[in-house]
């Protein structure tokens, strides 16, 4: 297709006009000379970039000849902007190649703080992302999740005071006496002339776990007292739930001011602060003109204080904030509409994350994946007009010395129609299939948290094969009956195009193992069968290693997430055998979550410790519950972060 007829030419010319009047204009490659010659170049205009990311628009315009086979950025483009621009251009390469375009051979950022490897950059296909001002910058990682938590020796008057109250012991009779207000509660009750005791007794506040009661105060220095229940006094306390309950009572209060959280014996500062941040989170990014501005604005307290907590609580609060930013990033990626979170924009968001938190990023386009033999992944991706890419982020520990190398592989289907085995009819959940990249979201959320926590002695490779599963007549696009070939030469007979996630994971896992890891955890919204078996509160786990499975169970328990180990029943593999290829991609009706795990196990190399997490049920909450808002939950970000952060 000639550039003169391309809808992107108008965007290119518009960018050039804006650039001519902007002192901050930068150009990648040679300047365009003739649109009719059907050449390609990149025009970058800082004026049109999303403010939060420095993202760059790339447009096909006139003739361009890269100098020495390379395109370089001139001017003051930040590493963040350069990496995000590279991600966008790289992951859309194949779409242009399908139209016969020539491509420059490589891209590099000259920033001393970051090196982005993205060979074979080409001009972008118009439909891949569109103009820079249309890029959904709201999907990018952000650290501004609320005010930082400060430690205070004593409560400063004003705002809200949060008191945590334990309920009566399990089995206690109703007439067993009044609820204990605790030391701080007793002090506050005295200062309020017994008003607190009156509220507790008359309102029958029983200290149930996750309950909260706001008590408005008049004529005193404090505006309100928030009572939060911790559950029976003889049971362990879920401090994340307590923090979220307090946050739920605080957010939305008019003139809320500062919020102080009074220490009680046994309080776990990190879990409490995680719960506070996750409870304060609201996702109003897509509320439009029909929603009043006051309902869209964040409703945080002006400050958060831990009163009477030990000195080490400051570090715990910092760790909690890092974890919470990762969980919220994952939540918002899952909540993002599928026309916003696409394979190209997800890759750009990953590169943007890397530049913000100090990870190394590498984005492989379709041609590079094809050269590596990723036929299983690409067969799915070719079903979409949007190009696929493989995202590879790397965390290197301080000093670079790693005694442990872990791979985390996330399923990155930004939308799953089912393909020719179309999701149709009641219960198909096709309208929910934006969450089919929940594994990728968890992977990126964990990457964000790990990079901020900076654990020593461990190197982590975060790998995502991202694409869409659509219906298409594109050459090589997946059809029932096709036989495709994975990176290691395994041939797969496709008997169901709606079992596509395992096809993408197969190549992603093989690629990850090439990085020298000794442990691999894959995470995916893989099967409805797992939802049927375990519901929406528990994730399924399959593993070939008791050691790794035990470590995951320990991390899940420590971080308040639920895992249940499921069997790798070898006898079920009989149903996966093919008469024409090495295997089929689905088996009989029953045991579908198990046969899916058995399929993935075939791509695990000898001596690699591997675990598969199926989060099909836990990735989404139909309504707010506990620490989760309605929508994406950020499932397994906390577990994976804890697993990685354990000392080698």
N, C-alpha and C positions, 0 to 999 in steps of 0.2 A: 504494500500500500504506500503510495507516495505521500511524503510528508505534507505536501501542499493540500492534500485532502484530509489530513489527520485532524481530529478535533483538538489535538494537543498543540497544534501550531498557534491557535489563538491564545492559548495559555502562555506559550513561549513568548509571543510578541508582547502580550500584556506584561509579562515579567521583565522583558527587555525595556519597555517604556518606563516601568517603575524604577528599574535599576539605573537608568540614565540620570534620574534626579536624586538618587540616593547615594550618599557618600560611602555607605557601607556595602555597596554592591560588590559581589565577588563572582568570578566566572571559573568554571571547571572546564579545562580543555580549551581548544581554539575557538575563536569567535565564529558565529554563524555567518555565512556569506550569501547563501542562496537557498531559499526554502524549496525551490523547484528541483534542486539536485538530490532531494530525498536523503540528506545526511542527518547526523545526530550530534547534539551537544547537550550540556547541562547548564542551565541558567539558574543562578542562586541569588535570591534577593532577601536580605535580612528583613526588609520592611514587611515581607509577607509571611514571615515565619511565626509559628506559635510561640508566644512569649516564654512558656515554661520549658521549652526543650531546645530551642535553636534549630528546629527541624527545617530541612531544606527541600524546596520543590525542585524537581528535575524535569525539564521539558525538552521534547524533541523539536529541534528547529533546523537551522541551516547546516552547511557543510562543516565537518569537524574532523581534524586529523590529530590524534593524540601524539604528543612529542615523545619519541622514544618508546612508544607502546604503553605510555602511562598517562593517566589524568591526575593532576595535582590541584589542590586548592591554593589559591592565592588570596591574601588578605587575612583579616583577623577572625576567621571562623573558629569558634571554640571546639575543643575536642568533642564535647557533647553534641554539638550540632553536626560536626563532621561524621561522627559515628552513626548518628541517626540517619543522616543523608545517605551514607553508604549502605546502611541496612535497607532503606527503601529502594534504592536503585538496584542493589544486588538481587534482592528477593523477587524483583519483577523482571529479571533478565530473560527468562524463558518465554514469557509472553511476547516479547519483541522478537526473539529468535524465531518463533513460529511464523513470523511475518517476513523472515529473511533478512533481518537487519544485521549489520556488522557491529561488533562491540570492541571497545578498548579492552586491553588485557588486564588491567589492574587498577587499584585505587589505593592511595595511602594518605593518611592524615599526617601533616608535618608537625602536629602538636608534640611537644616533648613529653607530655604527661600521658599520652595514649597512642597506641598503634593499632589500627584497625585493618585486619586482613580481609580483603574482599575482592578476589580476582574476578576478572571478566565482567566488570561493570558495563552496563549498556544503557542506552536511553530507554525510558520507561514507556510502557503501554498506558494509554490514557485512562483505561478503566481500572487500572490497578489501585491507584490511590486518588488521583484527581489533583486539583490545585492545592497549593500549600494551605490556603486559608480553610480548606475543607478537611484537613487532617484532624482526626479526633484527639487533640492534645489531652483531653480529659482521661484518656486511658493510660497516661504515663505515670510512672512511679512518683510519689510525692512523700515527703517526710513531715509535712505540716498536718498532723493528725490531731492536734490539740495542744494546749499549753504544756510545757515541760513540768514534771513533778519535782517539787522542792521539798527538802527536809526542814522541819521546824521543831525547835525544842518545846515551844509552848504555842498554844492556840492564839492567833491574832484575832481580836474581835471583828465581827462583820461577816456578811455572806452566810454560808451554810456550814453547819457542823454535822458530820456523819458519824454516827455511833453504831457499832456492831454489837448485836445482842444474841447470845446463845439461848436456844429454847430449853425447855425442860428435858430431862433425860427420857430416852425412849421408854414407853410404857407407863410414864408417870400419870397419875390420876389428875383430873381437872381441878380437884380441890386440894392439890398438894402444895399450895402456897403461891405467892405472886412471882412473876418473872423477875429474875435477877437482872438489875440494870448495869451491873458491873461497876468498877471503880470510877471510871470517867462518867458513866451515866449517872451515878449517884451524886457526883460533884455538880453536874449540869442540872440535875433535878433540884438540888438545893438552891442553886442560883436562880432557878425559875420558880421558886416557891412551891415545889411539888407538882408543877404542871405536867412534867414528863410522866410521872407515875400515874397521874390521872388519865392521860391519853392512852398509855399502855393498858391500863385496866379497863377503861370504858370502851375503847376501840377493840379490845380483845386481841391485841397484837401478841402473837405467840412465838415469834422468832423463827418461823418456818424458813427453811433455806430458800434464798432467792426472793423473799418478800421484802417490801419496803413501805415505809409510811412517812409522809412529809408532815411535820408539825410546824405550822406558822407561828412565829413569836412576835409579839408587839410590845413596844416600850422597852426593849432590851437591846444590847449591842449586837446580838446575833439575830439574823432575819428569820432563820428557820433551823430546825433540827431534823435530820433525816435518820430514821431508825431502819437498820438493815438486819434481817434475820440470817443467822448462821446455821440453823438447823439444831437438832438435838445436841445437848452438851456432851453426850457420851459418844458422839460420832465424829469422824473426820470432817473438816470444813472444806468446802469447795470455794477457795478464795477468788477464783476467777468469776464464779457465779455471784459472789458477794460484791465484787467490784462492778460487775455489769448491772446488778440490781441497783446499786447506789447511783451509777451513771444514768440509768433509766429514770430515776426519780429526779435527778438534777437537770437533765437536758430539757430545754423548753421552758424553764422557769424564767419569768420576766425579772430583769435586774438581778440575775442570779449572783453576781459578784464572785468572790473566791469560794472554793470548797475545801474544807479541811477534813481529813480522815483520821480519826482518833485511834491510836494503837490499842490493841488488846493482846493478851498473852497468846502466843502461837501464830500470830499473823504472818503470812508469807508475802513479803512485799512484792516480789516479782509477779507472782500469780495475781495478786490484788490489782496491781497497776495495769497488767495486761487486760484484766477484766474491765477496768475503768475505761481504757481507751477503746476497747472493742464495743463496750456498751454505749459510749458516746458517738460512735460512728453512725452516720446517716448517709445514704446514697441518693442525693437529689440532683445528680448531674444532668438528668434528662427531663427535668421538670421545665415546662415551657411557659409561654406568656399567660396561660390560663391559671397558673399557680402563683399566688401572691408572693412577692419577694421575701416577705418575712417568714414564709413557710419554707423557702429554699435556702435561707442563710443558715450556716452552722450555729448550733446553740450550745457552745461550750461554756463552762464556767470561766471566769477571767483568769483564774489561777488554781493550781492543784497543790495541796500541801499534805504531807504525811507528818502528823503530830505525835511526838513521843516515840517514833520508830528508832531502832538502833542505827549507828553511823553507817554500817554497811548497806543500808537500804538505798542509799543514793545510787550505788552501782547496780543494785537490783532494779531500780526504776529505769536506769539507762538501758539495761538489757531488755526490760519489758517493752520499752518504747520501740526498740529495734525489731523485736518479734512482732509487735502489733502493726508496725508499718508493713511488714511482709504479709501478714494475714489480710490487712485491708487492701493492699495491692492485689492480692489474689481474689478477694471478694469482688473488687471493682472490675477486674478483667472478666470474671465470670458473668457479672451483671451487664457488661457492655453488650449492646445489641450487635447481631452478626453483621450488620452493614457498617459497624464501627470497628469492631475487633475482627479483622480479616487476617489471612496469612501475612500479607505485606505489612500491615500496621502492627501486628503482634511482633514480627521480627524487628520493626523499628522501635517498638516499646522496649524490647529486650536489649537492643543496643544502647538505647537511651539510659536504661537502668544501669548497664555496665559502666557507662561514662560517669554516672552520678555516684556510684558506690565503690568504684575501683576494681571492677572485674575485667577480665580480658574477654573480648567478644569476637566471634567468628561466625559469619552468616554464609552458608553455602546455598547457591542458587540451583535451579533444576539441572543445568548442564553439569555442574560439579558433582551433584548427587548421582546423575546418570553415569558420569565417568567413574564413579566409585562402585557402580553396580547396584544402586538402590532401586531395583525394579519393583519391589513390593510396595514401597512407599510412594513412588512416582505413579504407579498405576492408579492409586487412589487420587492423587493430586491432579492428574490429567483430566479428571472428571469435571474440573472447574475451570472457568476462564481466568480466575485469579491464580497467579503462579505460586507454587509451593517453595518452601525453603527449609533448611535444617539450621536450627539455632544452636550454637555451642558457646556457653559462657563458662569461664574457668576462674575458680577462686584459688589463689596461691597464698599460703600462710606467710605471716611476717618472717622475713629472713629466707624464705623460699625452701626451707628444709621440711620435707613431708615424709613421715613414716607410715602414712596411711593414705590411700587414694580411693575415693568413693565416686561412683557415678549415680546421678539421679536423672531418670529419663521420664519425661512427661508426655502424655498423649495431647496433641495439639490440633484437634479437629475443630476449627472455629465455627463450623456449622455442619451438621450431619443430616442430610435429607433421607439417607438410606440408600441412595443411588437407585439403580433399577429395581432393587428390592425396597421400593419406596415405603417410608413410614406413613401409613394411611389408616384412617379409621379411629374410633374412640380408643383412647389409651396409648396411642402411638407416641405421644409426647413430642411430635415434630416441632411444635411451637416453642419447646423448651431446649431445643438442641444447640442453642448458643452455649450451653454449659458443657458441651462435649469437649471443650478445651480445659476443663477443670484440672486435669492432671498437669497441663502446661502452666496453668495459673499457680498451682501449688509449687511447681518447680521454680518458677520465677519468684514467687513469694519467699520461698526458702532461700533462694540466691540472695535476695535483698537483705534478709535477716542475717544470714551467715556473713556476708561481706561487711556488715556493720559491726558484728560481734567479734570478727577477726580471731577465730579459734586457731590455736597453734598446732603444728604437726600434722595437719590434714590438708590434702588437696582435693578439691571437689570439681567435678565436671557436670555441668547442667546441660542436658541435651533435649531438644524438642524438635520433632518432625512435624511441621505445621502445614496444613492444607485444608481444603473443603472436600466434602463428599457430596457430589451433585450428580445430575444426570446429563450425559454429554455424548456426542458422537466424535469428540476429539480423538485423533489417532492415539492408540495406547490407553484410552480411558477404560476403566474397569467395567466389565460385563459379567453376568453369571456364566460360568463355564470357561472363562479365561484361565490360562495357566501362566503364572508370573514367576519371576525368579528374584530371590532376595540376594543381598550382598555376598553371602557365603555360598551361593550356588544352589541353595534349597529351592525346589520348585513347589509351587502351591496352586492347587486347583481351587478356583473361587466358586463356591456353590451358594454364596450369599454376599451380596455387595454391602449389606448392612452390618457385616462383621468386619468392618474396614480398619478399626482402631488397632487391632492386633497386627495388621499388615504394615501399618506405619511404624508401630513400635518395634517390629522385628528388625528393620534396618537401623532404626535409631539405637537400639540396644547393641547391635553389632558394631556400629560406629563408636559408641561409647566405650566398648571393651577394647577397641584399638588404641585408646588413650592410656592404657596401662593401669587401669583400675583393678582392684582386687575384690571390690564389692559393688553391686549394682542394685538399686531399688527403682523399679518402674512404678509409676502411679498413673491411674487412668480411670475414667468413667467408662468402664469396659462392658459390663453386662447388666441387663435387667434382671438376670437370674440371681445376681448377688443382692439386688434390692429385695427380691422375693424372699431370699433366705435370711437376710439380716436386717431388713428394714432400712430406715433413714437415719438411724443414730449410730450405727456400727459399720465400720469399713472392714472388708474382707482382706485377709492376708494369706498368701501362699509363699512358701520358701523352701529352698533346697538346703538351708543351713539353720540348724537349731540355734547357733550362736547369733546370727544376724536376726533371726525371728525373735529371739529373746531380747536382744537389744532394742528392737522396734517396739516390742510390747512394754518394755521398761520405760522407753521414751514417751510412748503414748499415755501411759498411766501418769507419768510425772507431769505431763502437759495438759491433762484433762481431756484427752481424745480417746476414742474407743476403737480397738482392733480385735478381730477374732480370727485366729489361725484356722485355715481350712485345709483339707487334705489334697495332696497331689496323687490322686488315685490312678496309678499307671494303667489299670485294666480298662479305664475309660478311653484310652488312646485308640483302642480298636475302632471306635466310631469315627476317628479322624483320618483314617487311612484312605488313600485314593488309588483307584485302578490305573490312573494315568500320570500322576505326579507323586512327589514325595509325601504329600499330605493334602488334606482339604483345610479350608479355613474355618469351617464349623462342623460340629458333630451332631449327634442325635438331640432330640428335644430336651431330655432330662440331663441335669448336671452341667448346664451350660457355662456356669462360672468356673467350674473345675476344668472343663475341656479347654476353655480360653486360656487358663493359666498353664495347662499342659502344652498348648501351642507355643506360648512365649518361652517356656522352658527349653524348647528345642533350639532356641537361638542363644542359649547361655553356654559359654565355653566351659570346658573342664577346669576345675579348681576355682571358678568364680563363685563367690557367695552372692546369692540372688534372692530378692524378695519382690513379690508383685502385690501392689495395693490396689484394690478395686473400690473406688469411692463413688460409684454410681448413685448410691443412696445418700451419702453424707455430703455431697458437693453442694446441695441446695436445701434451703429451709422454706417451706411453703408459707410459714408465718414466723414472726419473731418468737424466739424461745431461748431462754437462758442467755448465753453470751452472744447468740446469733441474731442478727436482724433478718427480716424476710429477704430471701434471695441467696446469693453466693455466700458460703460459710468460710471459705479459706481452709477447707478441710485438709489436714495433715501438714500444713506449714509448720506448726509448732512441733509436731513429732519429728519431722525431717530435720528441722533446725537443731533440736536437742540431740538427735542421733549423730549429726555431723560434729556438734560442738563437744561431744564427750572426748576426753583425753585419749590419744592413741596408745 
